[in-house]
Amino acid sequence: MSVNKVILVGNVGSDPEIKYLDSGTPTAKFSLATSETYNNRNGEKVTQTEWHNIILWRGLAEVAEKYVKKGMQLYIEGRLRNRSYDDKNGVKRYVTEIQADVMQMLGKRGEYSPADAPSQSQNMAASSPTSMPVNDMPPEPDGADDLPF
């Protein structure tokens, strides 16, 4: 068995770039920044930011087109994808992307118009029927606090 799962919570680095394939299928692409803060050996606070390329398809892409804006905080769940392509000069380039299956808008309601906010089912728009938003997860079974890790 193998698992390829990525969970990120970060801030959108750029407004989504929306494209429609010849078949009419929408795709969205944008960057997402995640940051980690720690103290180095000298006791100085250091923040390290990682940038992730996010790819959305179909319903999620449509939601992103309408509601996702630069600076918004998002929860993203998906799979890691690596691909390569030849640039205009014929040089092979490698790209690592997160193909998202779940997206949820986080943060304050004022970051986007509440009247225009998608319903929870639209917010999910996930291709996986078993996906659930984070705050709708079922309660943990009794004894879950006793796990050894």
ABEGO torsion letter per residue (X at the ends): XBBBBBBBBBBBABBBBBBBBAAGBBBBBBBBBBBBBBBBAAGBBBBBBBBBBBBBBEAAAAAAAAABBBGBBBBBBBBBBBBBBBBAAGBBBBBBBBBBABBBBBEBAAABBAAABBBAAAAAGBABAABBBAAABBBBBBGAAABAX
